[in-house]
Amino acid sequence: MIYSKEVFSKAENEIGRRHVRALADFEKRQKIIEDNAPEIAEVNRRLINTSIEISKIIMNKSVDITSALEKIKEENIKGQQLIRVLLDDFGYGE
C-alpha cells in the first residue's frame, strides 16, 4: 500500500507531539522523585557527568585509558544500583 506524503507528514507530526509530551511527563516525574529523594538527584548528576570524565581521560595521554574507563563503568553500575535501592526505599520501585 502506498501512502501519500501528507499521511507521512501527519504521522511524523503526531510522533513528534507524543515525544514532546512523553519528555515533559518524564521530566515532571523526575523532578518529583528528586525533590523527595535528593540523593537520587546527586547520583544522577554524577552519572550525567560521565561523558565529561571520559573526554578528560581520552585527552590525558598519561592515563591508562582501559583501566580508567573500566573504573568509570564500575562507578556507573554502582550508581545505577544505588538509584534502584533509593527508588525502592522512597516507594518508587517498579
C-alpha positions in Angstrom: 0.0 0.0 0.0 1.4 3.4 -0.9 0.8 6.3 1.4 0.8 10.0 0.4 3.3 12.5 1.7 0.5 14.1 3.7 -0.1 10.9 5.6 3.6 10.5 6.4 3.7 14.2 7.4 0.8 13.8 9.8 2.3 10.6 11.3 5.6 12.3 11.8 3.9 15.3 13.4 2.0 13.0 15.8 5.1 11.1 16.7 6.9 14.4 17.4 3.9 15.6 19.5 3.9 12.4 21.5 7.6 12.6 22.1 7.4 16.1 23.4 4.6 15.1 25.8 6.4 12.0 27.0 9.6 14.0 27.6 7.6 16.6 29.6 5.9 13.9 31.7 9.3 12.2 32.3 10.9 15.5 33.5 7.9 16.2 35.8 8.2 12.7 37.3 11.9 13.0 37.7 11.6 16.3 39.5 9.0 14.9 41.9 11.3 12.0 42.7 14.4 14.1 43.0 12.6 16.6 45.3 11.5 13.7 47.5 14.9 11.9 47.3 17.7 14.4 46.8 20.2 11.5 47.0 18.9 10.3 43.6 19.5 13.8 42.1 23.1 13.6 43.2 23.7 10.2 41.8 22.0 11.3 38.5 24.3 14.3 38.3 27.3 12.0 38.7 26.1 9.7 36.0 25.4 12.6 33.7 29.0 13.8 34.1 30.3 10.5 32.8 30.8 11.8 29.2 32.9 14.7 30.6 35.1 12.3 32.6 35.5 10.1 29.5 36.6 13.1 27.4 39.2 14.1 30.1 40.5 10.5 30.2 40.9 10.4 26.4 42.7 13.7 26.3 45.1 12.8 29.1 47.8 10.8 27.3 49.5 9.7 30.5 46.5 7.7 31.8 45.8 4.1 31.1 42.6 4.6 29.2 41.3 1.0 29.5 41.6 0.8 33.3 40.2 4.4 33.7 37.2 3.6 31.5 36.7 0.3 33.4 36.7 2.3 36.7 34.1 4.7 35.3 32.0 1.8 34.1 32.1 0.2 37.6 31.2 3.5 39.2 28.2 3.9 36.9 27.0 0.4 37.6 27.2 1.1 41.3 25.3 4.4 40.8 22.6 2.7 38.8 22.2 0.1 41.6 22.1 2.8 44.2 19.3 4.6 42.4 17.3 1.3 42.2 17.7 0.9 46.0 16.9 4.5 46.7 13.8 4.3 44.5 12.6 1.3 46.4 13.4 3.0 49.7 11.3 6.0 48.8 8.4 4.0 47.4 9.1 4.4 43.7 10.1 0.9 42.9 9.0 -0.9 39.8 
